[in-house]
Amino acid sequence: MRGLLAVSNKLHSFEPRVGKAQLFFGVCYSLIVIISLVLALYVKLNDLGGEPYMQYFMAALFGLLALKSFYLYRRVQRLITEGVRTQADFVSCESVRGITIVRARTEVEGYGPIEFEQRLAGVRLADEIKRVLAERKQDKLPCLLIDAHSRHPRAMLTIATDHGRLKPESLNL
């Protein structure tokens, strides 16, 4: 049962860093397209014995990959801007191998309750979050509900950190 619960937490979790990674890959793919086109121009102008079909193929292939990456980046950004700010019930917070995993649960209108998790870098972050919540006698966390009206809603906590240290004001509701 524990394994199934972990899978369901992951299914409803939203990770915005995927969008930033796609932006990075899109830039890299675009550079490869430029290099391929420059090589094709070099082969064409210096008459090296053939047409630069391979360079054209590489430019087209990496051009498609760049378009896909930029599309995914824009989609993630759109989902974040259209997200609904709400509150989630605090479930647990634990450190596992240098990563703090915070689990929370929120109610989605028309779908029911979803449980999700947020992974943050830092070991002592778990203790800081528990301490701040205990001091404030708070059992709710701020979250962002993504695609709330779709068949697969997701959520993410809006907890902010600075160099592995919690920003306590980010826990304000």
C-alpha positions in Angstrom: 0.0 0.0 0.0 2.9 2.4 0.7 4.2 2.0 -2.8 0.8 2.7 -4.3 0.4 5.8 -2.2 3.8 7.1 -3.3 2.7 6.7 -6.9 -0.6 8.5 -6.4 1.3 11.4 -4.8 3.6 11.7 -7.8 0.7 11.6 -10.2 -0.9 14.8 -8.9 2.4 16.6 -8.3 3.4 19.4 -10.7 7.1 20.2 -11.2 7.8 23.6 -12.9 11.5 22.9 -13.3 10.6 20.6 -16.3 9.8 23.8 -18.2 13.1 25.4 -17.4 14.9 22.2 -18.5 13.0 22.3 -21.8 14.0 25.9 -22.4 17.7 24.9 -21.9 17.3 22.0 -24.3 15.5 24.2 -26.9 18.4 26.7 -26.8 20.9 23.8 -27.3 18.9 22.3 -30.1 18.7 25.8 -31.8 22.5 26.1 -31.6 22.9 22.7 -33.3 20.5 23.8 -36.0 22.7 26.9 -36.6 25.8 24.8 -36.7 24.2 22.3 -39.2 23.2 25.1 -41.5 26.7 26.7 -41.4 28.2 23.3 -42.2 25.7 22.9 -45.1 26.7 26.3 -46.4 30.4 25.4 -46.1 29.9 22.1 -48.0 27.8 23.9 -50.7 30.3 26.8 -51.2 33.5 24.9 -51.1 32.3 22.2 -53.6 33.4 19.2 -51.4 31.9 16.6 -53.7 28.2 16.4 -53.0 25.1 17.9 -51.6 24.9 18.6 -47.9 21.9 16.3 -47.3 23.1 15.1 -43.9 23.5 18.7 -42.7 20.0 19.5 -43.9 18.6 16.4 -42.2 20.3 17.3 -38.9 19.0 20.9 -39.2 15.4 19.7 -39.8 15.6 17.1 -37.0 17.0 19.4 -34.3 14.7 22.2 -35.5 11.7 19.9 -34.7 13.2 19.0 -31.3 13.8 22.8 -30.6 10.2 23.6 -31.5 8.9 20.8 -29.3 11.1 22.0 -26.4 9.9 25.6 -26.7 6.3 24.4 -26.9 6.7 22.4 -23.7 8.3 25.4 -22.0 5.5 27.8 -23.0 2.9 25.2 -21.9 4.4 24.9 -18.5 4.5 28.7 -18.2 0.9 29.0 -19.3 -0.2 26.3 -16.7 1.6 28.2 -13.9 0.1 31.6 -14.9 -3.4 30.1 -15.1 -3.0 28.2 -11.8 -5.4 28.9 -8.9 -3.9 29.9 -5.6 -5.4 27.9 -2.7 -4.5 26.2 0.5 -3.5 22.6 1.1 -3.6 20.5 4.3 -0.1 19.6 5.6 0.3 15.8 5.6 4.0 15.1 6.2 7.5 16.4 5.8 10.6 14.2 5.8 14.2 14.3 4.6 15.5 11.5 2.3 19.1 11.5 1.1 19.5 15.3 1.0 16.0 16.0 -0.4 13.1 17.2 1.7 9.8 15.8 0.6 6.7 17.7 1.7 3.3 16.0 1.2 0.0 17.9 1.2 -3.6 17.3 0.3 -6.1 19.7 -1.2 -9.7 19.5 -2.4 -10.4 20.0 -6.1 -13.9 21.1 -7.0 -15.6 18.4 -9.2 -12.7 16.0 -8.8 -12.3 15.3 -5.1 -9.2 15.4 -2.8 -5.8 15.0 -4.3 -2.5 14.3 -2.5 0.7 15.6 -3.9 4.3 16.2 -3.0 6.9 18.8 -3.4 10.7 18.0 -3.4 13.0 20.6 -2.1 16.8 20.6 -1.8 18.2 20.5 1.7 18.2 18.1 4.7 17.4 20.6 7.5 14.6 22.1 5.5 12.2 19.5 6.9 13.0 20.5 10.5 12.6 24.2 9.6 9.2 23.6 8.0 7.9 21.6 11.0 9.2 24.2 13.4 7.6 27.2 11.7 4.3 25.4 11.3 4.4 24.4 15.0 5.2 28.0 16.1 2.4 29.4 14.1 0.0 26.5 15.0 -0.6 26.2 11.3 -1.7 23.0 9.5 -2.3 24.5 6.0 0.3 25.4 3.3 -0.1 27.7 0.3 -0.4 25.9 -3.0 -1.0 26.4 -6.7 -3.7 24.2 -8.3 -2.8 23.5 -11.9 -5.4 22.5 -14.5 -8.2 22.3 -11.9 -11.0 21.7 -14.4 -9.2 19.0 -16.4 -9.4 15.2 -16.0 -6.0 15.2 -14.3 -5.6 18.2 -11.9 -2.2 18.7 -10.4 -0.8 20.9 -7.6 2.4 22.3 -6.2 3.3 24.0 -3.0 4.5 27.6 -3.2 7.2 27.2 -0.5 10.3 29.2 -1.3 13.9 28.6 -0.2 17.1 30.5 -0.4 20.3 28.4 -0.5 18.6 25.5 1.2 17.1 27.6 4.0 13.3 28.2 4.3 11.9 31.6 3.7 9.3 31.7 6.5 7.2 34.4 4.7 6.5 31.9 1.9 4.4 29.8 4.4 2.0 32.8 4.9 -1.5 32.0 3.7 
